[in-house]
C-alpha cells in the first residue's frame, strides 16, 4: 500500500493530529510524481496511477529535506491551537461576530444551531473534524445569503449580468468566471475585509467582458477599482488569514 510509505517525524504528524503528515493521492491524469502544499496545511503527494511503491519511496527519500523544511514552516504557521474549534467567528465582510458555544456529547448526533437574533452558534459534537464541517456548512449558507445579492448589486453597477452565481467552499480560489458567464465565489470571502471582497467581485465581473488578464481587462478593472494593484496583492496574501475550519479537506 502506498499509504504505508509515508514518513516523517512528530512534526509532520502534528499537522494532522497524529495522522500521516502527507496525503497520497493517485491520479490517472498525472504525468509525474508531485509534492505540493494544499491549503491550509496539508502536504500532498500526487502519484501517477500505476507507479510502483519502490519509485514512490525513492521520490520521498530524495525530497526529504524539502518535506522536513516545509513541515517545519507549516507547523510554525498553524500551531495546534489553530486546529481547535473556535470560540467565536467574525465575518468581517459584513461586520458581524458570532460566539461559539461547544457542547461535547458523544451520544448525540452532531449538529449546529444558529441563533441569529443574538449572533451565537451552538455546536454539539464530539470531534474537531465534525465541528469543522458543521461550521463550513454554516459559512456556506451565510455565503449564499450575503454574497449572491452583493455580486448582483455590483453586476448591476458595472452593467453586466452573470448567467449563474455559485457559492462554494474552496481551498485555493477566491472566485472564478467560466466561459459561459457563470461566476463562482468562495464562501470564505466573508471572513475578509469588505474592501477585498468588493475587489474580488469586480475582478470576476470584469471577466464577463474580457475572459483573460489582458491589458484591456486590467484597464476595465481600474475603471471600477483604481487601487486594484494593492488590493490584488492583499487578496493573494489573505489565505494566511483564513482559519483552518473554513477550508475543505
LUMKE-915807 format. One line per field, with one value per residue (C-alpha): residue number from 0; residue in one letter; y negated, z negated, x negated. Coordinates in Angstrom, 2 decimals, always signed. Layout:
// residues N
pos = NUM, ... .
code = A, ... .
north = Y, ... .
up = Z, ... .
east = X, ... .
// end
This chain:
// residues 249
pos = 0, 1, 2, 3, 4, 5, 6, 7, 8, 9, 10, 11, 12, 13, 14, 15, 16, 17, 18, 19, 20, 21, 22, 23, 24, 25, 26, 27, 28, 29, 30, 31, 32, 33, 34, 35, 36, 37, 38, 39, 40, 41, 42, 43, 44, 45, 46, 47, 48, 49, 50, 51, 52, 53, 54, 55, 56, 57, 58, 59, 60, 61, 62, 63, 64, 65, 66, 67, 68, 69, 70, 71, 72, 73, 74, 75, 76, 77, 78, 79, 80, 81, 82, 83, 84, 85, 86, 87, 88, 89, 90, 91, 92, 93, 94, 95, 96, 97, 98, 99, 100, 101, 102, 103, 104, 105, 106, 107, 108, 109, 110, 111, 112, 113, 114, 115, 116, 117, 118, 119, 120, 121, 122, 123, 124, 125, 126, 127, 128, 129, 130, 131, 132, 133, 134, 135, 136, 137, 138, 139, 140, 141, 142, 143, 144, 145, 146, 147, 148, 149, 150, 151, 152, 153, 154, 155, 156, 157, 158, 159, 160, 161, 162, 163, 164, 165, 166, 167, 168, 169, 170, 171, 172, 173, 174, 175, 176, 177, 178, 179, 180, 181, 182, 183, 184, 185, 186, 187, 188, 189, 190, 191, 192, 193, 194, 195, 196, 197, 198, 199, 200, 201, 202, 203, 204, 205, 206, 207, 208, 209, 210, 211, 212, 213, 214, 215, 216, 217, 218, 219, 220, 221, 222, 223, 224, 225, 226, 227, 228, 229, 230, 231, 232, 233, 234, 235, 236, 237, 238, 239, 240, 241, 242, 243, 244, 245, 246, 247, 248 .
code = X, X, X, X, X, X, X, X, X, X, X, X, X, X, X, X, X, X, X, X, X, X, X, X, X, X, X, X, X, X, X, X, X, X, X, X, X, X, X, X, X, X, X, X, X, X, X, X, X, X, X, X, X, X, X, X, X, X, X, X, X, X, X, X, X, X, X, X, X, X, X, X, X, X, X, X, X, X, X, X, X, X, X, X, X, X, X, X, X, X, X, X, X, X, X, X, X, X, X, X, X, X, X, X, X, X, X, X, X, X, X, X, X, X, X, X, X, X, X, X, X, X, X, X, X, X, X, X, X, X, X, X, X, X, X, X, X, X, X, X, X, X, X, X, X, X, X, X, X, X, X, X, X, X, X, X, X, X, X, X, X, X, X, X, X, X, X, X, X, X, X, X, X, X, X, X, X, X, X, X, X, X, X, X, X, X, X, X, X, X, X, X, X, X, X, X, X, X, X, X, X, X, X, X, X, X, X, X, X, X, X, X, X, X, X, X, X, X, X, X, X, X, X, X, X, X, X, X, X, X, X, X, X, X, X, X, X, X, X, X, X, X, X, X, X, X, X, X, X .
north = +0.00, -3.43, -4.90, -2.75, -4.60, -7.86, -9.09, -11.67, -12.59, -14.04, -17.46, -16.08, -14.05, -17.11, -18.76, -16.08, -15.47, -12.24, -11.10, -10.81, -14.08, -13.52, -12.76, -10.45, -10.84, -8.55, -10.29, -8.92, -12.32, -12.99, -12.62, -12.64, -12.47, -15.85, -17.20, -20.28, -22.11, -22.04, -24.95, -25.36, -22.89, -19.59, -18.14, -16.14, -13.71, -13.17, -9.76, -8.77, -5.68, -2.52, -3.91, -1.24, -1.73, -1.48, -4.53, -6.48, -5.61, -6.78, -10.03, -10.72, -9.98, -12.28, -15.10, -14.53, -17.87, -19.84, -17.88, -18.49, -22.19, -22.71, -20.76, -22.96, -26.07, -24.76, -23.72, -27.20, -28.87, -26.56, -25.50, -23.04, -25.85, -26.92, -23.46, -23.60, -24.66, -28.46, -30.26, -32.93, -33.55, -37.01, -37.67, -40.88, -41.38, -42.01, -43.33, -40.59, -38.29, -35.05, -33.49, -29.72, -27.53, -24.00, -21.20, -17.87, -14.88, -11.50, -10.05, -12.92, -13.49, -16.27, -19.45, -23.22, -25.65, -29.21, -31.73, -34.63, -37.00, -37.00, -36.13, -32.87, -29.35, -26.18, -23.17, -19.75, -17.33, -15.03, -15.76, -18.67, -17.44, -17.12, -20.60, -21.98, -20.51, -21.95, -25.38, -25.11, -24.28, -27.24, -29.51, -28.21, -29.15, -32.60, -32.97, -32.19, -34.65, -37.58, -37.08, -36.40, -39.69, -41.55, -40.24, -41.01, -44.61, -45.04, -43.48, -45.99, -48.82, -47.57, -46.95, -43.20, -40.13, -36.76, -33.85, -31.86, -32.51, -29.64, -29.84, -27.09, -26.39, -26.12, -25.66, -27.66, -30.09, -33.14, -33.15, -32.25, -33.09, -30.48, -30.83, -30.50, -33.54, -31.71, -33.15, -31.02, -32.59, -31.18, -31.45, -32.17, -35.64, -36.62, -36.25, -39.02, -42.81, -44.19, -46.15, -42.90, -41.18, -44.04, -43.99, -40.24, -40.75, -43.49, -41.27, -38.39, -40.57, -42.22, -38.76, -38.78, -41.36, -40.00, -36.35, -36.87, -39.10, -41.28, -44.99, -45.72, -43.62, -45.43, -48.81, -47.85, -46.73, -50.04, -51.99, -50.45, -49.97, -52.34, -50.75, -47.26, -46.52, -46.87, -45.09, -42.22, -41.85, -41.82, -39.32, -36.94, -37.04, -36.71, -32.90, -33.13, -34.91, -32.11, -29.76, -26.08, -25.14, -27.29, -25.36, -21.97, -18.99 .
up = +0.00, +0.93, -2.30, -4.26, -2.72, -4.44, -6.78, -8.66, -12.29, -15.00, -13.38, -10.29, -12.38, -14.46, -11.43, -11.15, -14.82, -14.78, -11.25, -8.46, -7.51, -3.76, -1.90, +1.06, +3.99, +7.01, +10.31, +13.76, +15.30, +13.54, +15.66, +12.83, +9.06, +7.49, +3.95, +3.01, +0.16, +0.22, -1.88, -4.69, -5.98, -4.12, -2.29, +0.70, +2.94, +6.35, +7.77, +11.41, +11.45, +11.78, +10.19, +8.28, +4.49, +4.78, +7.08, +4.70, +1.72, +3.56, +4.57, +0.94, -0.22, +2.41, +1.30, -2.42, -3.10, -1.32, -3.18, -6.56, -5.88, -4.60, -7.51, -9.99, -8.29, -8.33, -11.99, -12.86, -10.86, -12.03, -15.64, -17.33, -18.79, -15.34, -14.67, -17.56, -17.24, -17.58, -20.44, -18.05, -14.32, -12.81, -9.35, -8.66, -5.25, -6.85, -10.19, -12.32, -15.02, -16.34, -19.66, -19.51, -22.32, -22.11, -23.86, -23.56, -23.65, -22.43, -22.17, -20.40, -16.65, -15.64, -14.86, -14.82, -15.90, -14.56, -16.98, -14.57, -16.81, -19.36, -16.92, -18.55, -17.34, -19.41, -18.19, -19.62, -18.54, -19.97, -17.45, -15.84, -12.24, -12.70, -14.20, -11.33, -8.81, -10.64, -10.64, -6.94, -6.08, -8.18, -6.40, -3.05, -3.97, -5.05, -1.81, +0.24, -1.80, -1.54, +1.44, +4.09, +3.62, +3.16, +6.51, +8.17, +6.94, +8.20, +11.53, +11.96, +11.15, +13.74, +16.33, +16.68, +15.83, +14.81, +16.06, +12.87, +9.39, +7.37, +3.78, +2.61, +0.05, +1.85, +0.90, +3.49, +5.28, +4.09, +7.24, +10.91, +14.09, +16.71, +20.47, +20.15, +17.90, +14.59, +11.53, +8.57, +5.23, +2.15, -0.95, -2.96, -1.39, -4.23, -6.59, -4.75, -4.92, -2.78, -0.58, +0.52, +1.18, +3.31, +5.32, +5.94, +7.13, +9.52, +10.67, +11.61, +13.11, +15.43, +16.79, +18.25, +20.69, +21.06, +20.12, +19.76, +17.98, +20.96, +20.80, +21.81, +18.91, +16.34, +17.76, +17.18, +13.62, +12.99, +14.09, +11.29, +8.73, +9.19, +6.27, +7.79, +7.68, +3.90, +3.37, +5.62, +3.60, +0.31, +1.63, +2.76, -0.74, -2.55, -2.64, -5.79, -7.50, -6.87, -9.85, -9.28, -9.84, -6.88, -4.24, -2.96, -3.50 .
east = +0.00, -1.30, +0.04, -2.39, -5.33, -4.57, -7.21, -8.14, -8.61, -6.36, -6.32, -4.60, -2.18, -1.35, +0.19, +2.83, +3.44, +1.46, +2.32, -0.18, -1.85, -1.48, +1.71, +1.05, +3.44, +3.41, +4.18, +4.86, +4.08, +0.76, -2.38, -4.88, -5.22, -4.47, -4.74, -2.73, -1.05, +2.74, +4.09, +4.11, +1.51, +1.74, -1.26, -0.07, -1.92, -0.28, -1.17, -0.52, +1.65, -0.39, -3.56, -5.48, -5.75, -9.56, -9.59, -7.35, -9.57, -12.68, -10.98, -10.06, -13.60, -15.10, -12.79, -13.19, -14.90, -12.15, -9.45, -11.06, -11.66, -8.12, -6.66, -8.52, -7.16, -3.59, -3.76, -5.06, -2.27, +0.53, -0.18, +2.19, +4.31, +5.47, +6.83, +9.30, +12.92, +13.10, +14.82, +16.06, +16.41, +16.02, +17.41, +15.53, +17.10, +20.50, +19.19, +20.74, +19.38, +20.88, +19.96, +19.50, +20.79, +19.37, +21.27, +19.48, +21.79, +20.52, +24.02, +25.78, +25.95, +23.51, +25.43, +25.16, +27.84, +27.69, +29.22, +29.15, +31.05, +28.22, +25.42, +24.44, +23.71, +24.11, +22.14, +22.89, +20.20, +17.56, +14.81, +12.99, +13.43, +17.19, +17.32, +15.24, +17.67, +20.66, +19.02, +18.15, +21.74, +22.90, +20.40, +21.66, +25.23, +24.06, +22.15, +25.25, +27.28, +24.85, +22.53, +25.17, +27.06, +23.77, +22.49, +25.82, +25.66, +22.08, +23.03, +25.83, +23.44, +20.91, +23.61, +23.02, +25.09, +23.66, +25.74, +25.30, +23.87, +22.44, +21.17, +18.80, +16.09, +12.75, +9.11, +7.23, +9.57, +11.45, +13.55, +13.74, +15.64, +16.45, +16.68, +20.45, +20.64, +21.06, +19.32, +18.26, +17.36, +15.67, +17.85, +14.67, +14.67, +16.99, +14.02, +12.12, +12.49, +15.30, +12.85, +11.15, +14.48, +15.70, +12.47, +12.82, +16.39, +15.26, +12.37, +14.68, +17.39, +14.88, +14.13, +17.63, +16.26, +12.72, +12.15, +8.39, +5.88, +5.04, +4.31, +7.90, +9.11, +6.96, +7.96, +11.58, +10.81, +9.00, +12.07, +14.08, +11.27, +8.29, +6.40, +6.64, +2.88, +2.67, +5.97, +4.87, +1.67, +3.59, +6.10, +3.35, +1.84, +5.17, +5.11, +2.99, +5.92, +8.40, +8.93, +8.38, +12.03, +13.17, +11.20, +12.39, +10.11 .
// end
